[in-house]
Amino acid sequence: MELRELGRRAGSMQEIERTLPAPPDWRVELIGVPEGGEVRLRLRLESVMEGVLVSGDVAVPLVGSCARCLEPIEDSLELDVQELYAYEGSTTEATSEEDEVRRVEGDHLDLEPMLRDLVVLSLPLAPTCTEDCAGLCVDCGQRLDELPADHSHEVLDPRWAGLAGRFASAPGTPDADNTEEN
């Protein structure tokens, strides 16, 4: 971001509205901003004694998968921004660790790392398609939200499997009457 118009005079301000393509690394495991997706910026750059205060909001599209049922998710994220970029030689720069404060680089601000951190740290680690998504059936893998309420699977203990096969047919059926006694 160019700062030539803003200058270093405290109190000067510049408003910016831009739409930029998203870089490829704005994501976590299950959800993120699609590469090239529209990142909408509405920012105000204010010159203050110690540097440039960047404030405003950022809106990005999100795509991913539900952590419970793996269905696709499409959503958007709107975030507020407020970050101080310190001038070289300012008190803020001198009293802060190198990774604690962002710096004005000549007449430029590199907003991308700040925006990436803001967006990625705001992404849910376990996104869901709906707040009450029930997930998948552990036995058949179908979405529980699409199955009847009485959906169940008969689970047999493998130690009794031999006996279950022997008594599978009810008494009085042809299969049960033809079995030989031991």
OpenMM code with the backbone's topology and positions (N, CA, C; nanometers):
from openmm import Vec3, app, unit

residues = "MET GLU LEU ARG GLU LEU GLY ARG ARG ALA GLY SER MET GLN GLU ILE GLU ARG THR LEU PRO ALA PRO PRO ASP TRP ARG VAL GLU LEU ILE GLY VAL PRO GLU GLY GLY GLU VAL ARG LEU ARG LEU ARG LEU GLU SER VAL MET GLU GLY VAL LEU VAL SER GLY ASP VAL ALA VAL PRO LEU VAL GLY SER CYS ALA ARG CYS LEU GLU PRO ILE GLU ASP SER LEU GLU LEU ASP VAL GLN GLU LEU TYR ALA TYR GLU GLY SER THR THR GLU ALA THR SER GLU GLU ASP GLU VAL ARG ARG VAL GLU GLY ASP HIS LEU ASP LEU GLU PRO MET LEU ARG ASP LEU VAL VAL LEU SER LEU PRO LEU ALA PRO THR CYS THR GLU ASP CYS ALA GLY LEU CYS VAL ASP CYS GLY GLN ARG LEU ASP GLU LEU PRO ALA ASP HIS SER HIS GLU VAL LEU ASP PRO ARG TRP ALA GLY LEU ALA GLY ARG PHE ALA SER ALA PRO GLY THR PRO ASP ALA ASP ASN THR GLU GLU ASN".split()
positions = [
    Vec3(0.0843, -0.1152, 0.0000),
    Vec3(0.0000, 0.0000, 0.0000),
    Vec3(0.0900, 0.1229, 0.0000),
    Vec3(0.0675, 0.2124, -0.0922),
    Vec3(0.1459, 0.3360, -0.1053),
    Vec3(0.1052, 0.4365, 0.0016),
    Vec3(0.2041, 0.5046, 0.0591),
    Vec3(0.1790, 0.6050, 0.1627),
    Vec3(0.2142, 0.7462, 0.1196),
    Vec3(0.2508, 0.7664, -0.0055),
    Vec3(0.2944, 0.8998, -0.0502),
    Vec3(0.1849, 1.0042, -0.0312),
    Vec3(0.0590, 0.9676, -0.0618),
    Vec3(-0.0513, 1.0624, -0.0475),
    Vec3(-0.0781, 1.0933, 0.0996),
    Vec3(-0.0571, 0.9965, 0.1872),
    Vec3(-0.0854, 1.0131, 0.3290),
    Vec3(0.0165, 1.1033, 0.3966),
    Vec3(0.1424, 1.0837, 0.3657),
    Vec3(0.2477, 1.1632, 0.4280),
    Vec3(0.2691, 1.1251, 0.5734),
    Vec3(0.3596, 1.1956, 0.6403),
    Vec3(0.3903, 1.1659, 0.7800),
    Vec3(0.3310, 1.2693, 0.8751),
    Vec3(0.2440, 1.3532, 0.8273),
    Vec3(0.1854, 1.4555, 0.9120),
    Vec3(0.0744, 1.3922, 0.9959),
    Vec3(0.0891, 1.3941, 1.1285),
    Vec3(-0.0102, 1.3339, 1.2178),
    Vec3(-0.1469, 1.3957, 1.1929),
    Vec3(-0.2475, 1.3116, 1.1853),
    Vec3(-0.3839, 1.3579, 1.1622),
    Vec3(-0.4298, 1.3431, 1.0189),
    Vec3(-0.3384, 1.3248, 0.9250),
    Vec3(-0.3828, 1.3054, 0.7868),
    Vec3(-0.4406, 1.1654, 0.7714),
    Vec3(-0.5368, 1.1540, 0.6807),
    Vec3(-0.6093, 1.0276, 0.6670),
    Vec3(-0.6348, 0.9967, 0.5197),
    Vec3(-0.6400, 0.8665, 0.4898),
    Vec3(-0.6684, 0.8214, 0.3534),
    Vec3(-0.7629, 0.7020, 0.3643),
    Vec3(-0.8718, 0.7041, 0.2888),
    Vec3(-0.9656, 0.5914, 0.2877),
    Vec3(-0.9459, 0.5117, 0.1600),
    Vec3(-0.9520, 0.3794, 0.1755),
    Vec3(-0.9263, 0.2898, 0.0629),
    Vec3(-1.0369, 0.1848, 0.0566),
    Vec3(-1.0916, 0.1653, -0.0622),
    Vec3(-1.1834, 0.0540, -0.0890),
    Vec3(-1.1289, -0.0192, -0.2094),
    Vec3(-1.0949, -0.1460, -0.1880),
    Vec3(-1.0373, -0.2268, -0.2967),
    Vec3(-1.0867, -0.3696, -0.2866),
    Vec3(-1.0852, -0.4355, -0.4009),
    Vec3(-1.1117, -0.5789, -0.4071),
    Vec3(-0.9903, -0.6421, -0.4715),
    Vec3(-0.9298, -0.7366, -0.3980),
    Vec3(-0.8066, -0.8012, -0.4433),
    Vec3(-0.8267, -0.9523, -0.4478),
    Vec3(-0.7498, -1.0238, -0.5299),
    Vec3(-0.7582, -1.1705, -0.5296),
    Vec3(-0.6844, -1.2281, -0.4086),
    Vec3(-0.7425, -1.3329, -0.3502),
    Vec3(-0.6819, -1.3967, -0.2331),
    Vec3(-0.5641, -1.4840, -0.2738),
    Vec3(-0.4571, -1.4817, -0.1947),
    Vec3(-0.3447, -1.5721, -0.2198),
    Vec3(-0.3824, -1.7160, -0.1826),
    Vec3(-0.2996, -1.8140, -0.2173),
    Vec3(-0.3380, -1.9546, -0.1982),
    Vec3(-0.3310, -2.0073, -0.0551),
    Vec3(-0.2667, -1.9391, 0.0372),
    Vec3(-0.2415, -2.0004, 0.1682),
    Vec3(-0.3316, -1.9512, 0.2808),
    Vec3(-0.4449, -1.8924, 0.2517),
    Vec3(-0.5343, -1.8437, 0.3561),
    Vec3(-0.6344, -1.9520, 0.3924),
    Vec3(-0.5893, -2.0560, 0.4638),
    Vec3(-0.6782, -2.1659, 0.5001),
    Vec3(-0.6246, -2.2449, 0.6181),
    Vec3(-0.7124, -2.3233, 0.6770),
    Vec3(-0.6769, -2.4250, 0.7752),
    Vec3(-0.7218, -2.5574, 0.7149),
    Vec3(-0.7131, -2.6632, 0.7910),
    Vec3(-0.7389, -2.7982, 0.7392),
    Vec3(-0.8686, -2.8116, 0.6587),
    Vec3(-0.9831, -2.7696, 0.7136),
    Vec3(-1.1119, -2.7975, 0.6512),
    Vec3(-1.1789, -2.6787, 0.5825),
    Vec3(-1.1283, -2.5579, 0.6031),
    Vec3(-1.1956, -2.4413, 0.5459),
    Vec3(-1.0940, -2.3313, 0.5177),
    Vec3(-1.1264, -2.2490, 0.4184),
    Vec3(-1.0360, -2.1390, 0.3866),
    Vec3(-1.0920, -2.0503, 0.2776),
    Vec3(-1.0150, -1.9488, 0.2450),
    Vec3(-1.0500, -1.8571, 0.1374),
    Vec3(-0.9994, -1.9194, 0.0076),
    Vec3(-1.0872, -1.9352, -0.0922),
    Vec3(-1.0399, -1.9948, -0.2179),
    Vec3(-0.9367, -1.9058, -0.2859),
    Vec3(-0.8355, -1.9678, -0.3427),
    Vec3(-0.7322, -1.8916, -0.4128),
    Vec3(-0.7975, -1.8085, -0.5230),
    Vec3(-0.7667, -1.6803, -0.5250),
    Vec3(-0.8250, -1.5896, -0.6228),
    Vec3(-0.9608, -1.5345, -0.5819),
    Vec3(-1.0146, -1.5800, -0.4677),
    Vec3(-1.1428, -1.5283, -0.4190),
    Vec3(-1.1326, -1.3796, -0.3894),
    Vec3(-1.2459, -1.3105, -0.3927),
    Vec3(-1.2468, -1.1654, -0.3753),
    Vec3(-1.2291, -1.1259, -0.2291),
    Vec3(-1.1189, -1.0592, -0.1995),
    Vec3(-1.0941, -1.0021, -0.0674),
    Vec3(-1.1334, -0.8550, -0.0768),
    Vec3(-1.2434, -0.8191, -0.0092),
    Vec3(-1.2917, -0.6811, -0.0138),
    Vec3(-1.2387, -0.6039, 0.1064),
    Vec3(-1.1677, -0.4968, 0.0790),
    Vec3(-1.1077, -0.4140, 0.1838),
    Vec3(-1.1769, -0.2783, 0.1886),
    Vec3(-1.2129, -0.2356, 0.3070),
    Vec3(-1.2572, -0.0983, 0.3329),
    Vec3(-1.1733, -0.0508, 0.4502),
    Vec3(-1.0681, 0.0240, 0.4192),
    Vec3(-0.9699, 0.0611, 0.5203),
    Vec3(-0.9537, 0.2124, 0.5294),
    Vec3(-0.9150, 0.2552, 0.6485),
    Vec3(-0.8793, 0.3938, 0.6717),
    Vec3(-0.7363, 0.3945, 0.7241),
    Vec3(-0.6486, 0.4670, 0.6562),
    Vec3(-0.5097, 0.4808, 0.6984),
    Vec3(-0.4964, 0.6184, 0.7629),
    Vec3(-0.4550, 0.6202, 0.8883),
    Vec3(-0.4399, 0.7461, 0.9606),
    Vec3(-0.2959, 0.7625, 1.0050),
    Vec3(-0.2393, 0.8748, 0.9750),
    Vec3(-0.1040, 0.9045, 1.0188),
    Vec3(-0.1109, 0.9499, 1.1643),
    Vec3(-0.0362, 0.8808, 1.2507),
    Vec3(-0.0274, 0.9169, 1.3921),
    Vec3(0.1196, 0.9405, 1.4241),
    Vec3(0.1481, 0.9869, 1.5441),
    Vec3(0.2867, 1.0202, 1.5805),
    Vec3(0.3824, 0.9022, 1.5634),
    Vec3(0.3391, 0.7835, 1.5983),
    Vec3(0.4265, 0.6661, 1.5983),
    Vec3(0.4284, 0.5897, 1.4665),
    Vec3(0.3329, 0.6169, 1.3776),
    Vec3(0.3280, 0.5424, 1.2530),
    Vec3(0.1975, 0.5629, 1.1792),
    Vec3(0.1453, 0.4538, 1.1232),
    Vec3(0.0202, 0.4575, 1.0476),
    Vec3(-0.0758, 0.3582, 1.1113),
    Vec3(-0.1930, 0.4083, 1.1513),
    Vec3(-0.2968, 0.3239, 1.2083),
    Vec3(-0.3891, 0.2810, 1.0958),
    Vec3(-0.4002, 0.1485, 1.0771),
    Vec3(-0.4874, 0.0918, 0.9746),
    Vec3(-0.6108, 0.0383, 1.0455),
    Vec3(-0.7286, 0.0864, 1.0072),
    Vec3(-0.8531, 0.0366, 1.0655),
    Vec3(-0.9565, 0.0226, 0.9552),
    Vec3(-1.0583, -0.0575, 0.9806),
    Vec3(-1.1633, -0.0799, 0.8824),
    Vec3(-1.2158, -0.2208, 0.8900),
    Vec3(-1.2575, -0.2739, 0.7752),
    Vec3(-1.3076, -0.4113, 0.7738),
    Vec3(-1.2658, -0.4827, 0.6459),
    Vec3(-1.2651, -0.6154, 0.6575),
    Vec3(-1.2252, -0.7051, 0.5485),
    Vec3(-1.3344, -0.8102, 0.5341),
    Vec3(-1.3744, -0.8404, 0.4121),
    Vec3(-1.4735, -0.9443, 0.3848),
    Vec3(-1.4137, -1.0435, 0.2857),
    Vec3(-1.4251, -1.1725, 0.3182),
    Vec3(-1.3702, -1.2771, 0.2315),
    Vec3(-1.4716, -1.3909, 0.2172),
    Vec3(-1.4724, -1.4602, 0.1026),
    Vec3(-1.5554, -1.5796, 0.0878),
    Vec3(-1.4839, -1.6998, 0.1497),
    Vec3(-1.5605, -1.7979, 0.1951),
    Vec3(-1.5034, -1.9198, 0.2516),
    Vec3(-1.5619, -2.0422, 0.1820),
    Vec3(-1.4787, -2.1421, 0.1598),
    Vec3(-1.5241, -2.2722, 0.1105),
    Vec3(-1.4519, -2.3798, 0.1904),
    Vec3(-1.5199, -2.4908, 0.2094),
    Vec3(-1.4579, -2.5996, 0.2844),
    Vec3(-1.5528, -2.7163, 0.3005),
    Vec3(-1.5289, -2.7954, 0.4051),
    Vec3(-1.6088, -2.9143, 0.4335),
    Vec3(-1.6522, -2.9131, 0.5792),
    Vec3(-1.7715, -2.9641, 0.6033),
    Vec3(-1.8232, -2.9766, 0.7392),
    Vec3(-1.7390, -3.0800, 0.8146),
    Vec3(-1.7008, -3.0483, 0.9364),
    Vec3(-1.6175, -3.1388, 1.0159),
    Vec3(-1.6957, -3.2604, 1.0639),
    Vec3(-1.8291, -3.2535, 1.0627),
    Vec3(-1.9105, -3.3653, 1.1118),
    Vec3(-1.9612, -3.4559, 1.0005),
    Vec3(-2.0068, -3.3968, 0.8879),
    Vec3(-2.0670, -3.4796, 0.7827),
    Vec3(-1.9932, -3.4699, 0.6497),
    Vec3(-1.8911, -3.3860, 0.6399),
    Vec3(-1.8069, -3.3695, 0.5215),
    Vec3(-1.8790, -3.3087, 0.4015),
    Vec3(-1.9985, -3.2519, 0.4221),
    Vec3(-2.0693, -3.1826, 0.3150),
    Vec3(-1.9958, -3.0523, 0.2828),
    Vec3(-2.0021, -3.0059, 0.1585),
    Vec3(-1.9368, -2.8784, 0.1227),
    Vec3(-2.0016, -2.7602, 0.1953),
    Vec3(-1.9184, -2.6629, 0.2296),
    Vec3(-1.9643, -2.5406, 0.2959),
    Vec3(-1.9216, -2.4213, 0.2118),
    Vec3(-2.0133, -2.3272, 0.1934),
    Vec3(-1.9805, -2.1978, 0.1331),
    Vec3(-2.0337, -2.0914, 0.2274),
    Vec3(-1.9488, -1.9986, 0.2651),
    Vec3(-1.9863, -1.8962, 0.3619),
    Vec3(-1.9024, -1.7719, 0.3340),
    Vec3(-1.9145, -1.6733, 0.4184),
    Vec3(-1.8300, -1.5545, 0.4084),
    Vec3(-1.7893, -1.5142, 0.5491),
    Vec3(-1.6869, -1.4338, 0.5567),
    Vec3(-1.6326, -1.3908, 0.6843),
    Vec3(-1.6061, -1.2413, 0.6760),
    Vec3(-1.6572, -1.1664, 0.7730),
    Vec3(-1.6321, -1.0227, 0.7797),
    Vec3(-1.5613, -0.9934, 0.9108),
    Vec3(-1.4498, -0.9228, 0.9018),
    Vec3(-1.3661, -0.8978, 1.0188),
    Vec3(-1.3309, -0.7509, 1.0301),
    Vec3(-1.3189, -0.7051, 1.1543),
    Vec3(-1.2715, -0.5696, 1.1800),
    Vec3(-1.1202, -0.5710, 1.1892),
    Vec3(-1.0593, -0.4640, 1.1380),
    Vec3(-0.9138, -0.4509, 1.1354),
    Vec3(-0.8743, -0.3284, 1.2169),
    Vec3(-0.7718, -0.3444, 1.2984),
    Vec3(-0.7090, -0.2293, 1.3624),
    Vec3(-0.5659, -0.2692, 1.3946),
    Vec3(-0.4722, -0.2065, 1.3264),
    Vec3(-0.3307, -0.2426, 1.3393),
    Vec3(-0.2448, -0.1178, 1.3241),
    Vec3(-0.1443, -0.1065, 1.4093),
    Vec3(-0.0505, 0.0050, 1.4015),
    Vec3(0.0757, -0.0421, 1.3306),
    Vec3(0.1137, 0.0311, 1.2274),
    Vec3(0.2409, 0.0094, 1.1591),
    Vec3(0.3341, 0.1203, 1.2062),
    Vec3(0.4430, 0.0832, 1.2733),
    Vec3(0.5332, 0.1814, 1.3343),
    Vec3(0.6343, 0.2342, 1.2327),
    Vec3(0.6648, 0.3643, 1.2461),
    Vec3(0.7708, 0.4245, 1.1665),
    Vec3(0.9066, 0.3764, 1.2187),
    Vec3(1.0029, 0.3692, 1.1302),
    Vec3(1.1391, 0.3348, 1.1704),
    Vec3(1.1906, 0.4438, 1.2639),
    Vec3(1.2472, 0.4016, 1.3771),
    Vec3(1.3011, 0.4958, 1.4742),
    Vec3(1.1987, 0.5519, 1.5714),
    Vec3(1.0730, 0.5089, 1.5611),
    Vec3(0.9714, 0.5581, 1.6543),
    Vec3(0.9879, 0.4909, 1.7900),
    Vec3(0.9278, 0.5497, 1.8917),
    Vec3(0.9320, 0.4922, 2.0261),
    Vec3(0.8688, 0.3538, 2.0269),
    Vec3(0.7585, 0.3366, 1.9542),
    Vec3(0.6914, 0.2064, 1.9466),
    Vec3(0.7860, 0.1014, 1.8902),
    Vec3(0.8563, 0.1347, 1.7838),
    Vec3(0.9497, 0.0388, 1.7245),
    Vec3(1.0640, 0.0087, 1.8211),
    Vec3(1.1153, 0.1098, 1.8869),
    Vec3(1.2302, 0.0929, 1.9766),
    Vec3(1.1953, 0.0121, 2.1007),
    Vec3(1.0726, 0.0212, 2.1492),
    Vec3(1.0347, -0.0473, 2.2724),
    Vec3(0.9634, -0.1799, 2.2502),
    Vec3(0.9469, -0.2221, 2.1256),
    Vec3(0.8761, -0.3469, 2.0941),
    Vec3(0.9719, -0.4495, 2.0371),
    Vec3(0.9421, -0.5752, 2.0638),
    Vec3(1.0170, -0.6834, 2.0013),
    Vec3(0.9889, -0.6823, 1.8514),
    Vec3(1.0777, -0.7422, 1.7757),
    Vec3(1.0669, -0.7371, 1.6300),
    Vec3(0.9362, -0.7976, 1.5789),
    Vec3(0.8877, -0.9060, 1.6417),
    Vec3(0.7664, -0.9709, 1.5944),
    Vec3(0.6393, -0.9178, 1.6610),
    Vec3(0.6505, -0.8159, 1.7475),
    Vec3(0.5338, -0.7609, 1.8157),
    Vec3(0.4659, -0.6485, 1.7401),
    Vec3(0.5358, -0.5812, 1.6533),
    Vec3(0.4799, -0.4656, 1.5843),
    Vec3(0.5152, -0.4732, 1.4356),
    Vec3(0.4214, -0.4301, 1.3546),
    Vec3(0.4466, -0.4235, 1.2101),
    Vec3(0.5091, -0.2885, 1.1802),
    Vec3(0.5861, -0.2849, 1.0751),
    Vec3(0.6625, -0.1638, 1.0458),
    Vec3(0.6272, -0.1055, 0.9096),
    Vec3(0.6364, 0.0274, 0.9016),
    Vec3(0.6250, 0.0974, 0.7743),
    Vec3(0.7583, 0.0777, 0.7032),
    Vec3(0.7528, 0.0318, 0.5795),
    Vec3(0.8746, 0.0062, 0.5020),
    Vec3(0.8885, 0.1148, 0.3960),
    Vec3(0.9641, 0.2191, 0.4284),
    Vec3(0.9786, 0.3318, 0.3361),
    Vec3(0.8469, 0.4039, 0.3217),
    Vec3(0.7930, 0.4051, 0.1999),
    Vec3(0.6617, 0.4649, 0.1735),
    Vec3(0.5565, 0.3587, 0.1476),
    Vec3(0.5771, 0.2380, 0.2025),
    Vec3(0.4858, 0.1269, 0.1755),
    Vec3(0.4420, 0.0581, 0.3044),
    Vec3(0.3209, 0.0014, 0.2991),
    Vec3(0.2711, -0.0881, 0.4029),
    Vec3(0.2466, -0.2217, 0.3362),
    Vec3(0.2983, -0.3276, 0.3944),
    Vec3(0.2689, -0.4614, 0.3437),
    Vec3(0.1522, -0.5157, 0.4259),
    Vec3(0.0309, -0.5036, 0.3714),
    Vec3(-0.0894, -0.5438, 0.4433),
    Vec3(-0.1139, -0.6944, 0.4383),
    Vec3(-0.0569, -0.7632, 0.3413),
    Vec3(-0.0876, -0.9054, 0.3209),
    Vec3(-0.0595, -0.9915, 0.4438),
    Vec3(0.0561, -0.9825, 0.5111),
    Vec3(0.0768, -1.0672, 0.6298),
    Vec3(-0.0233, -1.0385, 0.7418),
    Vec3(-0.0573, -0.9132, 0.7631),
    Vec3(-0.1549, -0.8775, 0.8658),
    Vec3(-0.2919, -0.9333, 0.8311),
    Vec3(-0.3328, -0.9195, 0.7052),
    Vec3(-0.4632, -0.9706, 0.6627),
    Vec3(-0.4672, -1.1228, 0.6687),
    Vec3(-0.3591, -1.1882, 0.6276),
    Vec3(-0.3526, -1.3351, 0.6355),
    Vec3(-0.3682, -1.3805, 0.7799),
    Vec3(-0.2928, -1.3191, 0.8716),
    Vec3(-0.3021, -1.3564, 1.0130),
    Vec3(-0.4431, -1.3348, 1.0660),
    Vec3(-0.5027, -1.2214, 1.0333),
    Vec3(-0.6370, -1.1891, 1.0795),
    Vec3(-0.7383, -1.2922, 1.0304),
    Vec3(-0.7344, -1.3243, 0.9017),
    Vec3(-0.8310, -1.4174, 0.8432),
    Vec3(-0.8071, -1.5592, 0.8926),
    Vec3(-0.6849, -1.6084, 0.8832),
    Vec3(-0.6569, -1.7479, 0.9173),
    Vec3(-0.6829, -1.7750, 1.0662),
    Vec3(-0.6470, -1.6809, 1.1522),
    Vec3(-0.6709, -1.7009, 1.2957),
    Vec3(-0.8192, -1.6919, 1.3319),
    Vec3(-0.9018, -1.6386, 1.2423),
    Vec3(-1.0459, -1.6293, 1.2665),
    Vec3(-1.1234, -1.7482, 1.2096),
    Vec3(-1.0579, -1.8326, 1.1321),
    Vec3(-1.1264, -1.9472, 1.0718),
    Vec3(-1.1580, -2.0519, 1.1780),
    Vec3(-1.2753, -2.1145, 1.1699),
    Vec3(-1.3080, -2.2208, 1.2656),
    Vec3(-1.2252, -2.3461, 1.2365),
    Vec3(-1.1743, -2.4105, 1.3415),
    Vec3(-1.0962, -2.5331, 1.3214),
    Vec3(-1.1854, -2.6518, 1.2885),
    Vec3(-1.3107, -2.6477, 1.3340),
    Vec3(-1.4065, -2.7544, 1.3055),
    Vec3(-1.5356, -2.6911, 1.2534),
    Vec3(-1.5378, -2.6472, 1.1265),
    Vec3(-1.6577, -2.5829, 1.0725),
    Vec3(-1.7712, -2.6832, 1.0555),
    Vec3(-1.8953, -2.6364, 1.0678),
    Vec3(-2.0110, -2.7232, 1.0479),
    Vec3(-2.1057, -2.6596, 0.9472),
    Vec3(-2.1772, -2.7448, 0.8744),
    Vec3(-2.2715, -2.6955, 0.7733),
    Vec3(-2.3918, -2.6292, 0.8401),
    Vec3(-2.4355, -2.6813, 0.9540),
    Vec3(-2.5396, -2.6203, 1.0361),
    Vec3(-2.4956, -2.6348, 1.1811),
    Vec3(-2.5511, -2.5525, 1.2687),
    Vec3(-2.5109, -2.5592, 1.4092),
    Vec3(-2.5440, -2.6934, 1.4722),
    Vec3(-2.6532, -2.7560, 1.4268),
    Vec3(-2.6957, -2.8821, 1.4868),
    Vec3(-2.6699, -3.0034, 1.3965),
    Vec3(-2.5697, -2.9961, 1.3106),
    Vec3(-2.5354, -3.1086, 1.2231),
    Vec3(-2.5038, -3.2316, 1.3090),
    Vec3(-2.5707, -3.3422, 1.2806),
    Vec3(-2.5531, -3.4639, 1.3605),
    Vec3(-2.4345, -3.5478, 1.3140),
    Vec3(-2.3810, -3.5209, 1.1963),
    Vec3(-2.2651, -3.5959, 1.1479),
    Vec3(-2.3043, -3.7192, 1.0692),
    Vec3(-2.2162, -3.8196, 1.0719),
    Vec3(-2.2351, -3.9425, 0.9952),
    Vec3(-2.2611, -4.0607, 1.0881),
    Vec3(-2.3369, -4.1584, 1.0391),
    Vec3(-2.3579, -4.2828, 1.1132),
    Vec3(-2.2249, -4.3577, 1.1137),
    Vec3(-2.1824, -4.4011, 1.2309),
    Vec3(-2.0527, -4.4680, 1.2408),
    Vec3(-2.0541, -4.6061, 1.1762),
    Vec3(-2.1723, -4.6641, 1.1554),
    Vec3(-2.1795, -4.7986, 1.0965),
    Vec3(-2.1932, -4.7974, 0.9451),
    Vec3(-2.2802, -4.7092, 0.8913),
    Vec3(-2.3039, -4.7116, 0.7470),
    Vec3(-2.2479, -4.5897, 0.6739),
    Vec3(-2.2094, -4.4841, 0.7449),
    Vec3(-2.1497, -4.3666, 0.6826),
    Vec3(-2.2483, -4.2694, 0.6215),
    Vec3(-2.3784, -4.2904, 0.6381),
    Vec3(-2.4799, -4.1991, 0.5858),
    Vec3(-2.4959, -4.0803, 0.6799),
    Vec3(-2.5405, -3.9665, 0.6244),
    Vec3(-2.5667, -3.8478, 0.7078),
    Vec3(-2.6830, -3.8764, 0.8011),
    Vec3(-2.6633, -3.8582, 0.9296),
    Vec3(-2.7673, -3.8837, 1.0283),
    Vec3(-2.8865, -3.7906, 1.0099),
    Vec3(-2.8654, -3.6692, 0.9610),
    Vec3(-2.9753, -3.5750, 0.9388),
    Vec3(-3.0699, -3.6229, 0.8295),
    Vec3(-3.0233, -3.7096, 0.7394),
    Vec3(-3.1057, -3.7593, 0.6294),
    Vec3(-3.1656, -3.8970, 0.6579),
    Vec3(-3.1316, -3.9590, 0.7708),
    Vec3(-3.1816, -4.0912, 0.8067),
    Vec3(-3.3009, -4.0782, 0.8996),
    Vec3(-3.3898, -4.1816, 0.9037),
    Vec3(-3.5031, -4.1761, 0.9963),
    Vec3(-3.4546, -4.1761, 1.1418),
    Vec3(-3.5409, -4.1268, 1.2307),
    Vec3(-3.5043, -4.1157, 1.3724),
    Vec3(-3.4755, -4.2512, 1.4360),
    Vec3(-3.5392, -4.3579, 1.3858),
    Vec3(-3.5186, -4.4907, 1.4455),
    Vec3(-3.4062, -4.5692, 1.3768),
    Vec3(-3.3212, -4.5011, 1.3010),
    Vec3(-3.2100, -4.5678, 1.2314),
    Vec3(-3.1153, -4.6338, 1.3320),
    Vec3(-3.0885, -4.7610, 1.3097),
    Vec3(-2.9930, -4.8315, 1.3962),
    Vec3(-2.9364, -4.9505, 1.3195),
    Vec3(-2.8318, -5.0067, 1.3742),
    Vec3(-2.7687, -5.1252, 1.3173),
    Vec3(-2.7558, -5.2274, 1.4293),
    Vec3(-2.7891, -5.3527, 1.3960),
    Vec3(-2.7743, -5.4591, 1.4957),
    Vec3(-2.6261, -5.4926, 1.5048),
    Vec3(-2.5746, -5.4844, 1.6227),
    Vec3(-2.4335, -5.5114, 1.6449),
    Vec3(-2.4212, -5.6405, 1.7236),
    Vec3(-2.3549, -5.7385, 1.6627),
    Vec3(-2.3353, -5.8675, 1.7283),
    Vec3(-2.1942, -5.8777, 1.7824),
    Vec3(-2.1831, -5.9323, 1.8988),
    Vec3(-2.0519, -5.9606, 1.9561),
    Vec3(-1.9911, -6.0734, 1.8739),
    Vec3(-1.8701, -6.0580, 1.8203),
    Vec3(-1.8112, -6.1617, 1.7357),
    Vec3(-1.7951, -6.2954, 1.8085),
    Vec3(-1.7898, -6.2931, 1.9386),
    Vec3(-1.7770, -6.4199, 2.0141),
    Vec3(-1.9037, -6.5024, 2.0060),
    Vec3(-2.0184, -6.4385, 1.9762),
    Vec3(-2.1457, -6.5104, 1.9672),
    Vec3(-2.1893, -6.5307, 1.8221),
    Vec3(-2.1070, -6.4949, 1.7256),
    Vec3(-2.1446, -6.5012, 1.5845),
    Vec3(-2.1851, -6.6419, 1.5414),
    Vec3(-2.1153, -6.7424, 1.5869),
    Vec3(-2.1493, -6.8807, 1.5505),
    Vec3(-2.2879, -6.9194, 1.5985),
    Vec3(-2.3197, -6.8857, 1.7207),
    Vec3(-2.4522, -6.9160, 1.7744),
    Vec3(-2.5599, -6.8325, 1.7061),
    Vec3(-2.5298, -6.7099, 1.6706),
    Vec3(-2.6274, -6.6249, 1.6037),
    Vec3(-2.6668, -6.6850, 1.4696),
    Vec3(-2.5703, -6.7409, 1.3990),
    Vec3(-2.6000, -6.8067, 1.2717),
    Vec3(-2.6854, -6.9312, 1.2931),
    Vec3(-2.6621, -7.0029, 1.3987),
    Vec3(-2.7374, -7.1244, 1.4292),
    Vec3(-2.8824, -7.0933, 1.4628),
    Vec3(-2.9045, -6.9823, 1.5340),
    Vec3(-3.0402, -6.9476, 1.5763),
    Vec3(-3.0990, -6.8332, 1.4944),
    Vec3(-3.0487, -6.8126, 1.3742),
    Vec3(-3.0945, -6.7015, 1.2917),
    Vec3(-3.2394, -6.7170, 1.2494),
    Vec3(-3.2836, -6.8389, 1.2221),
    Vec3(-3.4228, -6.8564, 1.1801),
    Vec3(-3.5072, -6.8946, 1.3017),
    Vec3(-3.6269, -6.8429, 1.3037),
    Vec3(-3.7171, -6.8638, 1.4171),
    Vec3(-3.7702, -7.0071, 1.4157),
    Vec3(-3.8060, -7.0644, 1.5320),
    Vec3(-3.8638, -7.1997, 1.5375),
    Vec3(-3.9935, -7.2040, 1.4580),
    Vec3(-4.0128, -7.3138, 1.3905),
    Vec3(-4.1330, -7.3311, 1.3107),
    Vec3(-4.1125, -7.2947, 1.1649),
    Vec3(-4.0006, -7.2392, 1.1296),
    Vec3(-3.9727, -7.2095, 0.9891),
    Vec3(-3.9028, -7.3302, 0.9292),
    Vec3(-3.9098, -7.3471, 0.7992),
    Vec3(-3.8489, -7.4651, 0.7361),
    Vec3(-3.6996, -7.4783, 0.7665),
    Vec3(-3.6256, -7.3665, 0.7715),
    Vec3(-3.4829, -7.3753, 0.7989),
    Vec3(-3.4582, -7.4280, 0.9388),
    Vec3(-3.5390, -7.3873, 1.0357),
    Vec3(-3.5193, -7.4279, 1.1754),
    Vec3(-3.5583, -7.5739, 1.1933),
    Vec3(-3.6598, -7.6226, 1.1213),
    Vec3(-3.7043, -7.7621, 1.1371),
    Vec3(-3.6074, -7.8605, 1.0712),
    Vec3(-3.5296, -7.8178, 0.9715),
    Vec3(-3.4397, -7.9066, 0.9006),
    Vec3(-3.3019, -7.9158, 0.9610),
    Vec3(-3.2748, -7.8383, 1.0649),
    Vec3(-3.1406, -7.8441, 1.1260),
    Vec3(-3.1317, -7.9671, 1.2132),
    Vec3(-3.0145, -8.0286, 1.2152),
    Vec3(-2.9997, -8.1483, 1.2960),
    Vec3(-2.9510, -8.1136, 1.4346),
    Vec3(-2.9914, -8.1908, 1.5309),
    Vec3(-2.9562, -8.1694, 1.6710),
    Vec3(-2.8173, -8.2209, 1.6971),
    Vec3(-2.7437, -8.1615, 1.7888),
    Vec3(-2.6113, -8.2102, 1.8299),
    Vec3(-2.6183, -8.2772, 1.9613),
] * unit.nanometer
topology = app.Topology()
chain = topology.addChain("A")
for resn in residues:
    res = topology.addResidue(resn, chain)
    for name in ("N", "CA", "C"):
        topology.addAtom(name, app.Element.getBySymbol(name[0]), res)
